[in-house]
Amino acid sequence: MAGKFSKAVTTEQVAEWIEQGKTMQIVDVREQDEWDSGHISGAKHIPLGMIGSRHTELDPKKETVMVCRSGNRSGLACELLESLGYNVSNMTGGMMNWAGNIE
Protein backbone atom coordinates (compact mmCIF):
# COMPACT_ATOMS: atom_id res chain seq x y z
CA MET A 1 0.00 0.00 0.00
CA ALA A 2 1.28 3.41 -0.93
CA GLY A 3 -1.58 5.65 0.15
CA LYS A 4 -3.19 5.96 -3.28
CA PHE A 5 -6.82 6.96 -2.90
CA SER A 6 -9.45 8.85 -4.88
CA LYS A 7 -10.75 11.60 -2.60
CA ALA A 8 -9.27 14.13 -0.22
CA VAL A 9 -10.94 16.83 1.88
CA THR A 10 -9.44 19.74 3.78
CA THR A 11 -9.74 20.25 7.51
CA GLU A 12 -11.83 23.33 6.75
CA GLN A 13 -14.28 21.28 4.66
CA VAL A 14 -14.67 18.71 7.44
CA ALA A 15 -15.24 21.44 10.04
CA GLU A 16 -17.87 22.99 7.77
CA TRP A 17 -19.62 19.63 7.25
CA ILE A 18 -19.74 19.10 11.03
CA GLU A 19 -21.19 22.58 11.51
CA GLN A 20 -23.81 21.88 8.81
CA GLY A 21 -24.73 18.56 10.44
CA LYS A 22 -23.73 16.49 7.40
CA THR A 23 -24.09 12.75 7.95
CA MET A 24 -20.67 11.14 7.87
CA GLN A 25 -18.35 8.85 9.77
CA ILE A 26 -15.08 10.29 11.01
CA VAL A 27 -12.48 7.64 11.75
CA ASP A 28 -9.25 8.50 13.57
CA VAL A 29 -6.48 5.98 12.83
CA ARG A 30 -3.87 7.38 15.24
CA GLU A 31 -2.46 5.41 18.16
CA GLN A 32 -4.14 5.47 21.59
CA ASP A 33 -1.86 8.14 23.11
CA GLU A 34 -2.45 10.44 20.13
CA TRP A 35 -6.23 9.89 20.38
CA ASP A 36 -6.11 10.60 24.13
CA SER A 37 -4.32 13.91 23.51
CA GLY A 38 -7.36 15.19 21.59
CA HIS A 39 -9.65 14.10 18.78
CA ILE A 40 -12.56 15.39 16.72
CA SER A 41 -15.84 15.16 18.61
CA GLY A 42 -17.89 12.21 17.41
CA ALA A 43 -14.95 10.48 15.71
CA LYS A 44 -14.49 6.72 15.99
CA HIS A 45 -11.07 5.46 17.04
CA ILE A 46 -9.66 2.56 15.02
CA PRO A 47 -5.84 2.54 14.97
CA LEU A 48 -4.39 1.97 11.49
CA GLY A 49 -3.09 -1.50 12.40
CA MET A 50 -6.64 -2.60 13.25
CA ILE A 51 -8.48 -1.22 10.19
CA GLY A 52 -8.25 -4.55 8.35
CA SER A 53 -9.95 -6.46 11.16
CA ARG A 54 -12.37 -3.76 12.35
CA HIS A 55 -13.59 -2.19 9.09
CA THR A 56 -16.91 -4.01 9.48
CA GLU A 57 -17.72 -1.58 12.32
CA LEU A 58 -18.16 1.07 9.60
CA ASP A 59 -21.01 1.57 7.15
CA PRO A 60 -19.49 1.24 3.65
CA LYS A 61 -22.27 3.35 2.12
CA LYS A 62 -21.77 6.37 4.40
CA GLU A 63 -19.32 9.14 3.60
CA THR A 64 -16.29 8.32 5.74
CA VAL A 65 -13.51 10.78 6.54
CA MET A 66 -10.22 9.25 7.63
CA VAL A 67 -8.02 11.23 10.04
CA CYS A 68 -4.51 10.90 11.45
CA ARG A 69 -1.81 13.30 12.62
CA SER A 70 -0.68 14.55 9.20
CA GLY A 71 -2.69 12.69 6.54
CA ASN A 72 -0.23 9.90 5.73
CA ARG A 73 -1.59 7.01 7.82
CA SER A 74 -5.16 8.03 7.02
CA GLY A 75 -4.20 7.89 3.33
CA LEU A 76 -3.12 4.26 3.77
CA ALA A 77 -6.42 3.53 5.54
CA CYS A 78 -8.28 5.16 2.64
CA GLU A 79 -6.49 2.98 0.13
CA LEU A 80 -7.45 -0.19 2.01
CA LEU A 81 -11.06 0.81 2.67
CA GLU A 82 -11.57 2.07 -0.88
CA SER A 83 -10.37 -1.30 -2.19
CA LEU A 84 -13.09 -2.90 -0.03
CA GLY A 85 -15.80 -0.67 -1.50
CA TYR A 86 -16.04 2.03 1.18
CA ASN A 87 -16.86 5.67 0.37
CA VAL A 88 -13.80 7.30 1.96
CA SER A 89 -11.96 10.63 1.87
CA ASN A 90 -8.62 11.50 3.42
CA MET A 91 -8.50 14.63 5.61
CA THR A 92 -5.34 16.26 4.28
CA GLY A 93 -3.05 17.82 6.85
CA GLY A 94 -4.63 15.72 9.59
CA MET A 95 -4.91 16.86 13.18
CA MET A 96 -1.83 19.07 12.70
CA ASN A 97 -4.05 21.37 10.59
CA TRP A 98 -7.30 20.89 12.53
CA ALA A 99 -8.57 24.19 13.96
CA GLY A 100 -12.00 22.93 15.07
CA ASN A 101 -13.09 21.71 18.48
CA ILE A 102 -11.48 18.65 19.99
CA GLU A 103 -12.44 16.33 22.83
C-alpha positions in Angstrom: 0.0 0.0 0.0 1.3 3.4 -0.9 -1.6 5.6 0.1 -3.2 6.0 -3.3 -6.8 7.0 -2.9 -9.5 8.8 -4.9 -10.8 11.6 -2.6 -9.3 14.1 -0.2 -10.9 16.8 1.9 -9.4 19.7 3.8 -9.7 20.2 7.5 -11.8 23.3 6.8 -14.3 21.3 4.7 -14.7 18.7 7.4 -15.2 21.4 10.0 -17.9 23.0 7.8 -19.6 19.6 7.3 -19.7 19.1 11.0 -21.2 22.6 11.5 -23.8 21.9 8.8 -24.7 18.6 10.4 -23.7 16.5 7.4 -24.1 12.8 8.0 -20.7 11.1 7.9 -18.4 8.8 9.8 -15.1 10.3 11.0 -12.5 7.6 11.8 -9.3 8.5 13.6 -6.5 6.0 12.8 -3.9 7.4 15.2 -2.5 5.4 18.2 -4.1 5.5 21.6 -1.9 8.1 23.1 -2.5 10.4 20.1 -6.2 9.9 20.4 -6.1 10.6 24.1 -4.3 13.9 23.5 -7.4 15.2 21.6 -9.6 14.1 18.8 -12.6 15.4 16.7 -15.8 15.2 18.6 -17.9 12.2 17.4 -15.0 10.5 15.7 -14.5 6.7 16.0 -11.1 5.5 17.0 -9.7 2.6 15.0 -5.8 2.5 15.0 -4.4 2.0 11.5 -3.1 -1.5 12.4 -6.6 -2.6 13.2 -8.5 -1.2 10.2 -8.3 -4.5 8.3 -9.9 -6.5 11.2 -12.4 -3.8 12.4 -13.6 -2.2 9.1 -16.9 -4.0 9.5 -17.7 -1.6 12.3 -18.2 1.1 9.6 -21.0 1.6 7.1 -19.5 1.2 3.6 -22.3 3.4 2.1 -21.8 6.4 4.4 -19.3 9.1 3.6 -16.3 8.3 5.7 -13.5 10.8 6.5 -10.2 9.3 7.6 -8.0 11.2 10.0 -4.5 10.9 11.5 -1.8 13.3 12.6 -0.7 14.5 9.2 -2.7 12.7 6.5 -0.2 9.9 5.7 -1.6 7.0 7.8 -5.2 8.0 7.0 -4.2 7.9 3.3 -3.1 4.3 3.8 -6.4 3.5 5.5 -8.3 5.2 2.6 -6.5 3.0 0.1 -7.4 -0.2 2.0 -11.1 0.8 2.7 -11.6 2.1 -0.9 -10.4 -1.3 -2.2 -13.1 -2.9 0.0 -15.8 -0.7 -1.5 -16.0 2.0 1.2 -16.9 5.7 0.4 -13.8 7.3 2.0 -12.0 10.6 1.9 -8.6 11.5 3.4 -8.5 14.6 5.6 -5.3 16.3 4.3 -3.1 17.8 6.8 -4.6 15.7 9.6 -4.9 16.9 13.2 -1.8 19.1 12.7 -4.1 21.4 10.6 -7.3 20.9 12.5 -8.6 24.2 14.0 -12.0 22.9 15.1 -13.1 21.7 18.5 -11.5 18.6 20.0 -12.4 16.3 22.8 
